[in-house]
Amino acid sequence: MPLSYEALPTEIARHYQRGGADANGQSPERALSDGAGVPCRHCMKIVPAGQEYLILSHRPFPAPQPYAEQGPIFLCAQECERGDSAAFPAFLLSDSYILRGYSDTDRIVYGTGAVTATTDIPDAAETLLARQDVAYLHVRSAQNNCYHLRIEKAG
């Protein structure tokens, strides 16, 4: 099954990059990257050393509801190009991530969440997305639960 690795949509990234309020109603914080461990959720690359980036609270769901988790993410401070959805994202540098399934009503599908080795994400995603009750997946940090990207069936 072809997969689509969905970065933060450009219109949302531009909102934050242009000073728009985050999920907490606050302006994003600015910091300088050390070149390691600062993955931009829009271009899906590590923010280079010395480049400014944003730290903000993001809710990757269309509306607030009990399962609509929100948390901190990083984003290039300057406008960047959206990452390629066809390629497995190289910015996933940790050994493992949480992979979790959601329904077409944006609710967690119980029993789908698991810490998954980074190298196993494509196979695990295919298995989960083959289920009728799973519409899409989130990839989150296994250490901090930060949102990284969304995986869907391609096409």
N, C-alpha and C positions, 0 to 999 in steps of 0.2 A: 504494500500500500504506500503510495507516495505521501510524504508528510510536508506540511507547511509550517515553518518556524517563524511565528509572527512577532516582530519587534513592536514596540510601542508605536501606535499610529502617528504619522507625521503631524496631523493637526493637534494632537495632544502634546507632542514634544514641543511644537512651536509655541503653544500656549504657555508652557513652563519656561521655555527659553526666552520668551519675550516678557517675562516677569509676572505671568498669571499666577493666581493663588493655587496652592496645592489642595489635597484632600482635607487638610486641616484648616483651610482658609488662610494660610500663611504664605508669604513670599518664599521661594526656594532660597536656601542658603548657598553661598558660593565658597569654593575651596580650590586649592591647587593640587593637581594630581601628582603622586610620586611615581606614576607609571606602572604601578602594580596594584591589582585588586580594586580597580575603579572601573567596572564594566558599564558602559552606556547602554541603556535599554532601548535606544532608538537606532543607533548605527551598529549595535552589537559588536563593538570593539572596545578594547581597554583604552581609557582616556590617557593620551601620552603624558609623560612626565613634564611638568611645568605648565600644562594646559589647564585652564579653569574648568571646573565642572560644578553641577548643581546637585544638592542633596535636598530631597523633598519627599513628602508623603504622597503616595499614589494608591488609588483604589481601581484596580483593573476590571471593573464591572460597570455596566451601564447605569446602575442606580444603587443607592444604599439599600441593603436588606441584611438579614441576619448572617448570611454566608459570604457577604461581600467584604473580604479581608482587605485591609489597607496597611501600608507600611512604607518604610524608607526605600528609595531607589536613587541611583546615580544617573545623570544625564549630562552629555557635553553641554557646556554653557553656550558655546557658539552653535549656530545651526549646522547640523550634520545630515548626511544622506541616510535614509532608512536602510537597515541591513537587508541582505538577500534572504528571502523567505524559503528558498529551495535548498540552501546549504545548511548543514548542521553548524550551529554557531560556535566559532572558535573561541569566543569570549567566555565560554563555560570552562573555567580553569580548575575548579575544585574536583575532588575525587568523586563526590556524590551530590545529588540534589534530591529534593522532594518532588515527585511527580504526582499530580492529583487531578482526578477527573471531575468535570462539571457537566450538569445536564443542560438542555436547551433553555431552561428557565434560570440558569446561572446559579444553581444550587450544587453543593458538593454531592458527588455520588459516593455514598459510604462504601468503604472497602477498596477504594481505588488509590488512596494515598499511601505512598511508600517511599522510603529513602532508596534511591536508585543510583547505582554506579553510573558515572557520566557516560562511559562507553556502552552501557546497556539502555540508555534513554531511547534511541530509535526503535529498538525491538519492543521495549515495554510500552512505548507510545502506540505502536501498531496494534499490540494486543488490546490495550485499553480502548482505542478508538474503533476497534471492531465490534465493541459492545453497542447494542442499540440504545442504552441509557446514557452513554457518554457522548457529548457533543464536542467537547474540546478539553484540553489539558492545560494546567499551569506548571511551569518549572519554577521552583522556589529554592532558595538557599537551604541546605540541610542544617546549617549552623545557626542562621539568623532568621529564616523564613521569609527573606526578602524576595519579592517577585522579580523574575528575570525575563520570561517570555511566555507566549501562548503557543501551543501546538494544535494544529487542526489537520484534517484530511486535506490533501492538496486537490485543487480542482473544484 
